[in-house]
Amino acid sequence: MAIVTGSGGLVGSESVSRFVELGYDVIGIENDMRAQFFGPAASTAPTSERLATAYGNSFRWLDLDIRDRDGVQRAFATAGSAIELVVHTAAQPSHDWAATDPQTDFAVNASGTLNLLEATREHSPDATFIFCSTNKVYGDRPNQLPLEVVNERLELPRGHRYYEGIDTSMSIDSSTHSLFGVSKVAADLLVQEYGRYFGMPTVCFRGGCLTGPNHAGTRLHGFLSYLVRCAATREPYTVYGYGGLQVRDNIHSADLVAAFEAFHASPRPAAVYNIGGGRACNCSMLEAIAATQRITGCGLDWTLVDQNRVGDHRWWISDLTEFTRDYPEWAIQHDLDAILEEIYEANAERWGAEVPQ
């Protein structure tokens, strides 16, 4: 049996599908807070209903808030030692939104994670605990890197220690994290500590930009999905700061969940990995805009403002070496064009756009 929190979201729904298809009975914990965070268009309810219809008795959806300590305890107590795997993807995911309500952000991201860890320790301590952390745990420290403008992107000089990507040796101290980053740092350290202190098999996947066709992208979160939607619907798009040269790596949700599967097959306590598209799948904002317009055949009404978001990275590419060393069977399967094409083809009809033939 597996428990997946945030089961209606991008990575949660991908996890439900993957592990049901692997033969697990899956309990999803999902209360559609994404609609509260980002509005009705970001609701996870349709995805939850689709999963329930598709998987029948293999998937059970609990309308449960992870801040509800007693409710979480009851859910885990009911399943008990049958739980082999916990995939924790539920979160408040936006550093912009966090600044509007820091207490809710911290309660969901940090206290909710603590509730899940404690319930796992009490009722199924041998279960693999997989946590979707974030590269925002490093704050804006990557912005101190000696970046250069190369064509339409910022780039590190070849030969720099982080040229192939940033690894977990980067300090998380002495940097501006955003309030979201702080709440995720707290959760990340809790997951590590339960692994070290209690010997539980835990892992923090510090993700870059997580994406895919099931992402309900919004202005405050999910930039590739939202970018494609804006192009398809002629909705204006805003780029915040850095001249649009800022670089992000992007990992398809299916590739990320494949990493979860690999870790669960051979878990270890207190593991930490940076995970993302790495050098195989990354782009600047300007490059993403050009690719989106090319793939959708739609122009994009976009503007650039000078002010960047607080704590936002100028450049982030994940070094995947640590994970591929430990799990050499895993590799990135989706490049940027494949991701953009999937997002557009899966959503164009719903957005009222035409899919190119």
N, C-alpha and C positions, 0 to 999 in steps of 0.2 A: 504494500500500500504506500502511496505517496500523498503528501499534502503540498498544495501549491497555493501560496498567498498571492493576491493580486491576479487571480486566475483569469479574469476577463481582459487583462491588459496585453500589451504586445508580447512580452517575454513569458508572462504567465500562461497565456493561451497557447503559445507555442510549446511550452513545457507540458501542459495538459495533453495536447495532441501527441507529443513524442512519447510520453510515458504510458498513456493508455495504449498506444499502438505497440509498445514493448510488453504489454500484458499486465500493467499495474492497474489496480483500482485506485482512482484519484479523487481526493476530496479537495475541492476548490474553496478558498476563503476569499470572498469578494463582496464589497458593499458599495461599489460604484462611486467612491469618493472623487474619482477623476472628473465626473460631471460637476461636482461641487467646486473643484479646483478650477476647471477650465470651461464650464458651460455645457449645455445639452449635447452639442456636437461632438464632445469628447467622451460621451457616456460609454461605459463598457457593457451595459446591459444587453445590447444586441449580440455581442460576442458570447457572453455567458449563456444566453438562450440558445445560440447556435451550438455551443459545445454540449449543452444538456440534451439537445435533440439528437445530435450526431452520435453521442457515445452512450446514451441510455444508462443502464445500470453500472457501467464502468466509471461514470463521472457523477459525483454528487456535489452540488454547489451550496455552500453555507453563506447566507447573508450575515456576515460577521465582521465587526470592526476589530482590527488587531490591537487597538487601545483598550479593548474590553478584556481585562486580565482574566476574570472569571469565565467569560465565554470561551476564550482561547483554551483555558485549562480544561473545560468540559469537553471541547472538541477533541483534544489530545487524549484525555482520559478514556473517552469512548472507544477510540481506535487502539490506544495502548501500544503494546509491543509489536503490533502488526505494522506499524509505521516503519518503513525502511528508508524513507527519503523525505526531506523537507526542502522545498524550493521556495525561497523567500524573495518575491519580487515586488510585494506591495510597498508603496512609498508615496510620499509627496515628492515629485521629481523635478520641480522647477526652482532654481535659485531666485528668480524674480518673484514668484508667488510666495516663497518663504518669507521674504521681507515684509509682506502684507500681514502675515499672521505667524510670527515665530513660534508661539506656543503650540499651535496645531502642528506646524511642521516638525518640531522636535518630538512632540508626543507620538506622532505617526512613525517617524523615521527611527527615533532612538528608543523610546519607551515601548513602542510596538514590537521592535526587534527583541528587546529584553523579555517581553512577555512570551514570545515564541521560543526563545532559547531556553527559558526556564521550564516551559511546558515540555519541550523536547527532552531536557535533562531529567525531568521527573518521570516521564511516561515512556520515552523511547530513546534512551541515551546512546544507543548504538546506531541510530539513524544518521545518515549523511545529512549535514545541514549546509545548504548552498545559499549564499547571500549575494544578491545583486548590489554591490557597492558601486562606487563611481570614481572616475579620475579627479573629481572635485575634492577628494580628500587631500590632494596635493596643493590645494588653493591656487594662487596665481604664481607659484614658484616657477612653473615652466616659462613665464613671461620674462624671466631673467636670462634665458638662453640667448646666445649671440645670433639672432636671426637676421637673415638677409632677404631682400626682395629678389625673387627669381621669377621672371615673367609675371604671372598673375597669382603668385602665392608667396608667403614667407617660407623660408627654408633654412635649415641648419647647414653649416659648411660640411662637406664630406670629410670624414675622419673624426668629426666630433663624437664623443662617447655615446651620445644619444641620437646620432643620425639615423640609425635603424629603428629607433623608437625609445621611449622612456621606460625604464624598468623600475622595480620597486625599491631601488637604492635611493631614489629621490626623496629628500626629506619632506615631511608634511608640516614642519614647523616654520615659524617666522614668515608667514604669508597670509594673504587675505583669502578666506575660503568662501565667502558668502555664508549666510545663515544656513542655507541648505547644505553646504559643504560641511559645516560644523555638525549638524545633526547626523549626517552620514558618516563622518569621522567617528562620532560616538558609537554608532551602530557597528561600524567596521571593527573598532577595537573590542567591543563586547563579543563579537563573533570570534575574533582571535582568542580572547581571554577564555571563553568557554572551551575552546579547543585546547589551549595550553593547560589551564587550571584543572579542568575536569576530564581531559583526555578525549573529548568528543571529536568525531571526524567533521571538521568545519572548514569552509573555504570562503574567502572574500574574492569575488571577481570584480575588480575595479574597472568598470566599463568606460569606453569612449562613447561615441554616439551609437545607441542601439536603435535599429530601424528594421523596416520590413513592411509588407503589404497590409498587415493587420494593425499598423500604428495609426491611432487617431490623433494625428499631429495638430498642434495648436500654436498660436503666436508665441506662447511662453514655453513650449516644450515639443520636441519631436521635429527637428528642423527639416530633414529631408522630406518627410511626409507632408509637412505643412507647405514646403516650397513647391512640391508637385501640385498640391491642391490649389495653391494660389495661381499657378500657371494655368491649370485646367479651368478654373472658375473666373479668371481675370481679376481676382482679388489682389489689392496692393500688398506688396511684401516689403518689409523694412530690414535692412542690414545694419547692425549696430557696431560701429567703430572699426578701427584697424584698416580702413580703406577696402574692406571686403577681401583682404588678403589672408585673413586668419584661416588656419588649417585644422580640419577635424578628421579623425579616422572614423570609419563607419562599419559596423558589423551587423550583418543580417541576423535576425532573431533565431533562425534555424541553425546558423553556425554557432551562435552562443549556446543554444540548448544542446547542441552536439558536444560542446565542451563540458557542460553539466554532466551529460551521460558518461563521458570519458572519466571525469573525476569520480563519479559515483561508483564506477566499476573498480576503481582502485583508490579509495579515499585515504586521507591522512589528516592528522590534527593541525589546526591553526594555519592552514595553507593560505597564501595570498598571491594573486596573480593580476597583473595588468592585462586586460583583454579588450580587443577592438579589431578594426580592420587591418591595423599595422601598415606596413608598406604595400600590402596587396590591395588595400581599399581605403583611400583617403583623398581629400580634396579641399581646396579653399572655397570660400563662399562664392567668389567669382567663377571658379571652375564648376561648382555645383549648379549655379544659375545657367551657365552655358550648356552644360550637359542636360539639364532639365528641359530647356527650350528645344534642344535638338531632338530629344527622345519623345517629348509630347507633341512637338510641332506647334506649340503655343508660345506666344510672346509672354513676357513677364513684366508687369508694371511694378518696378522696384525702385526704392530710394535708399540712399546711404545717409545715416546720421553720424556725426562725429563721436558721440558719446558711446563708449562700449559698456556692456553690462558689468556690474561689480564682480570682480573675481573671475571674469571670463578669460579663457585661454587665447593667446595669440597663435599658439601652435601646439597641437597634441597629436602624436602618433604613438601607439602602444608598441612596446617591445614584446613580442610574443615568444621570445626565446625560452624564458623560464617555463612557460606552460608546455611548449612543444618538446622541450627537453624531458619533462616528466611524463608527457602523454604524446609520444611521437606519431600515434595513429591519427591525430587530429590535425586538420588544416582548414584554412579559409576556402570556402567554395563559391562565394558570391562576390563579384567585383561591383564597382559603382554603377555601371550601366545596367547590369542585371538587376540590381536593387531598384533603381529608378523605374525600369520597365515593369517590374512586378508591382510596384506601388501604383503606377498609373493604370495598368491593365486591370488590376483588382478593384480599383475605385472609380474609374472614369465614368462608368454608367451612373453610379450613385451620385457623382458630382455633376452629371449632366454634360459631360464632355464626350468627344468622339475618340475612339481608340484607332490610331493609324493602322492600316492594313499592310 
